[in-house]
């Protein structure tokens, strides 16, 4: 029994894109790449089903990046506040060797 070939996403993508362009028939593409036409139809169906997620994932990533940036800003503000408090405590306690 022959072992099934595993094709990477980088291989599948241009093949499916070629199918979507409809410049060649599915049989021509199948012969060109040595893949059964039914497999090509499965890849095409899978690509079309997952196509809307391309845009929702980018929006989710954008929201996550905004949340990360907001958290980073808050943390820098907290660092500034704590640094100021430490400097004030050093001056008040007389531990600061270089009072300004």
Backbone bond lengths (Angstrom), bond angles and torsions (degrees), N, CA, C in turn:
res aa  C-N    CA-C-N  psi(-1)  N-CA   C-N-CA  omega(-1)  CA-C   N-CA-C  phi
1 X - - - 1.437 - - 1.525 109.25 -
2 X 1.323 116.63 131.95 1.453 121.85 -177.31 1.527 110.88 -76.45
3 X 1.319 114.46 144.72 1.455 120.16 178.84 1.531 109.18 -82.11
4 X 1.330 116.06 140.66 1.453 119.52 -179.76 1.519 110.80 -73.12
5 X 1.330 115.30 141.30 1.457 120.18 176.09 1.510 109.30 -80.08
6 X 1.304 115.68 140.48 1.465 121.68 175.46 1.524 107.07 -107.09
7 X 1.319 116.25 121.05 1.461 120.83 179.66 1.526 109.16 -104.31
8 X 1.310 114.73 139.94 1.469 119.78 -179.35 1.524 110.15 -77.92
9 X 1.321 114.52 164.28 1.462 120.43 178.30 1.528 110.30 -64.60
10 X 1.327 116.86 -31.99 1.464 119.80 178.86 1.520 111.74 -69.16
11 X 1.316 117.26 -24.59 1.460 121.22 174.87 1.526 110.84 -81.10
12 X 1.334 115.48 -42.65 1.462 120.41 -175.83 1.524 112.73 -67.17
13 X 1.307 116.79 -38.40 1.464 121.09 -173.88 1.525 113.73 -56.39
14 X 1.333 119.35 -53.64 1.468 118.04 -179.91 1.533 112.89 -66.39
15 X 1.322 116.66 -29.84 1.464 119.55 178.77 1.530 109.72 -66.47
16 X 1.321 116.76 -46.81 1.470 121.00 179.08 1.520 110.03 -65.52
17 X 1.320 116.86 -39.32 1.460 120.37 177.98 1.523 110.75 -61.01
18 X 1.304 116.25 -39.47 1.465 121.19 176.89 1.526 110.78 -63.64
19 X 1.330 116.36 -37.74 1.473 119.77 176.99 1.525 110.62 -65.80
20 X 1.339 116.41 -40.55 1.462 120.14 -178.14 1.529 112.29 -68.15
21 X 1.319 117.05 -29.51 1.463 120.61 177.59 1.525 111.60 -67.94
22 X 1.341 116.55 -26.74 1.465 123.76 178.81 1.527 113.27 58.81
23 X 1.335 116.48 33.16 1.457 120.32 175.73 1.531 110.76 -83.61
24 X 1.322 115.82 -24.03 1.459 122.49 177.52 1.515 107.92 -126.12
25 X 1.324 115.56 159.55 1.461 119.16 176.24 1.523 108.91 -78.06
26 X 1.314 115.12 162.52 1.458 120.25 178.37 1.524 109.63 -61.61
27 X 1.312 117.16 -37.60 1.473 120.79 178.84 1.518 111.64 -63.26
28 X 1.323 116.69 -39.69 1.470 120.09 178.78 1.533 110.52 -65.68
29 X 1.316 116.16 -43.65 1.467 119.94 179.73 1.523 110.45 -65.61
30 X 1.334 116.39 -40.38 1.462 120.90 178.97 1.524 110.81 -61.73
31 X 1.322 116.23 -43.59 1.463 120.03 179.38 1.532 111.05 -67.10
32 X 1.310 116.28 -38.73 1.457 121.06 -178.13 1.526 111.80 -64.11
33 X 1.322 117.13 -41.10 1.467 121.33 -176.53 1.528 113.12 -99.47
34 X 1.334 117.47 -7.03 1.458 120.50 179.46 1.514 112.83 71.10
35 X 1.324 116.15 37.72 1.465 122.11 -178.37 1.519 108.07 -123.17
36 X 1.314 116.81 141.09 1.461 121.03 -179.71 1.535 109.93 -65.76
37 X 1.333 117.99 139.40 1.466 120.91 -179.03 1.531 114.28 -56.51
38 X 1.328 117.48 -34.96 1.462 118.67 179.46 1.531 110.97 -65.96
39 X 1.327 116.71 -33.55 1.464 120.69 176.05 1.530 110.00 -65.34
40 X 1.322 115.97 -41.13 1.466 120.05 178.12 1.528 110.96 -62.18
41 X 1.321 116.28 -40.43 1.467 119.79 178.63 1.534 110.92 -65.16
42 X 1.335 117.38 -36.78 1.478 120.29 176.77 1.523 110.62 -64.32
43 X 1.340 117.12 -43.39 1.458 120.82 179.21 1.526 110.70 -63.10
44 X 1.319 115.91 -41.31 1.456 120.19 -179.86 1.531 110.12 -64.27
45 X 1.332 116.85 -45.56 1.462 121.35 179.56 1.529 110.27 -61.12
46 X 1.318 116.26 -43.51 1.458 121.48 179.25 1.536 110.58 -62.97
47 X 1.313 117.00 -41.85 1.466 120.81 179.50 1.522 110.64 -64.43
48 X 1.316 117.12 -43.55 1.464 120.43 -179.01 1.526 111.90 -68.34
49 X 1.332 117.48 -34.37 1.464 120.75 177.57 1.526 111.53 -67.63
50 X 1.324 116.63 -35.33 1.462 121.14 -176.40 1.528 113.32 -93.35
51 X 1.313 117.01 -3.55 1.458 121.13 -177.01 1.531 113.51 -58.12
52 X 1.328 120.37 -44.87 1.467 119.64 -179.77 1.529 113.79 -61.45
53 X 1.312 117.89 -25.80 1.464 120.96 -179.63 1.525 112.18 -67.72
54 X 1.315 117.47 -21.27 1.458 119.65 178.69 1.526 110.79 -58.25
55 X 1.317 116.27 -38.12 1.451 120.44 -175.98 1.523 111.82 -85.78
56 X 1.315 117.29 -34.70 1.461 119.15 179.42 1.518 110.83 -71.14
57 X 1.318 117.91 -35.87 1.457 120.53 178.43 1.518 110.76 -66.79
58 X 1.336 117.26 -38.21 1.455 118.76 179.89 1.527 110.04 -67.02
59 X 1.341 117.38 -35.16 1.461 119.95 176.71 1.522 110.01 -67.89
60 X 1.311 117.01 -40.04 1.464 120.72 178.91 1.526 110.25 -64.56
61 X 1.323 116.71 -40.72 1.465 119.95 178.35 1.522 110.63 -65.96
62 X 1.322 116.54 -37.57 1.453 120.11 178.81 1.529 110.78 -65.80
63 X 1.329 116.93 -41.82 1.462 120.52 177.37 1.524 110.89 -64.73
64 X 1.318 116.22 -39.41 1.461 120.08 178.95 1.530 110.21 -65.50
65 X 1.314 117.97 -39.24 1.460 121.37 178.51 1.528 110.73 -65.35
66 X 1.331 117.26 -39.56 1.462 120.50 177.95 1.527 110.67 -64.69
67 X 1.328 116.99 -42.30 1.462 121.01 178.73 1.524 110.31 -63.60
68 X 1.320 116.49 -39.81 1.460 121.16 178.54 1.522 110.31 -64.06
69 X 1.321 117.00 -43.27 1.459 121.03 179.68 1.531 111.02 -63.91
70 X 1.323 116.74 -40.22 1.462 120.86 178.66 1.531 110.41 -64.28
71 X 1.327 116.41 -43.41 1.459 120.51 178.45 1.526 110.71 -63.31
72 X 1.313 116.89 -39.88 1.456 121.44 178.99 1.529 110.63 -62.91
73 X 1.323 116.83 -42.93 1.468 121.29 178.03 1.524 110.73 -61.76
74 X 1.315 116.27 -43.51 1.470 120.62 179.01 1.531 111.46 -63.31
75 X 1.323 115.98 -40.81 1.468 119.39 179.95 1.525 111.64 -66.33
76 X 1.341 116.79 -39.99 1.466 119.31 177.18 1.524 110.99 -64.27
77 X 1.318 116.64 -37.96 1.463 120.17 177.10 1.521 110.11 -63.19
78 X 1.314 116.78 -41.62 1.471 121.22 179.00 1.528 110.63 -65.00
79 X 1.323 117.68 -39.89 1.471 121.15 177.71 1.519 110.39 -62.03
80 X 1.332 116.47 -43.51 1.462 120.35 178.29 1.516 111.91 -61.41
81 X 1.306 116.05 -43.57 1.470 121.18 179.62 1.526 110.65 -62.52
82 X 1.321 117.11 -47.07 1.468 120.90 -178.67 1.526 111.62 -66.38
83 X 1.327 116.38 -37.34 1.460 119.71 178.13 1.519 110.19 -63.03
84 X 1.312 116.70 -42.27 1.463 121.18 178.04 1.525 110.48 -62.69
85 X 1.316 117.23 -42.64 1.461 120.91 179.61 1.523 111.51 -63.83
86 X 1.318 117.96 -40.85 1.465 121.80 179.34 1.522 109.88 -64.45
87 X 1.324 116.35 -44.52 1.466 119.78 178.77 1.531 110.81 -61.08
88 X 1.321 117.55 -41.91 1.468 122.06 179.86 1.524 110.34 -63.39
89 X 1.353 115.78 -43.47 1.470 119.75 179.32 1.523 111.56 -64.64
90 X 1.313 117.28 -38.25 1.469 120.25 177.94 1.524 110.96 -62.26
91 X 1.315 116.00 -43.63 1.470 120.07 -179.88 1.533 111.27 -65.23
92 X 1.320 116.83 -42.87 1.468 121.05 -178.03 1.527 112.61 -69.27
93 X 1.322 116.71 -33.02 1.463 119.36 -176.75 1.523 112.44 -86.51
94 X 1.323 117.52 -12.52 1.456 120.93 179.93 1.513 112.78 82.10
95 X 1.342 118.11 12.24 1.467 121.68 179.97 1.518 112.55 -86.71
96 X 1.301 116.50 -11.60 1.462 120.26 -176.57 1.536 108.65 -76.73
97 X 1.334 119.29 112.93 1.456 121.57 -177.39 1.525 112.36 -69.42
98 X 1.325 117.12 -22.70 1.466 120.99 -177.38 1.519 109.39 -123.51
99 X 1.344 118.57 76.58 1.471 119.41 -178.86 1.516 110.25 -69.46
100 X 1.286 116.43 140.53 1.476 121.28 -176.39 1.471 111.24 -104.27
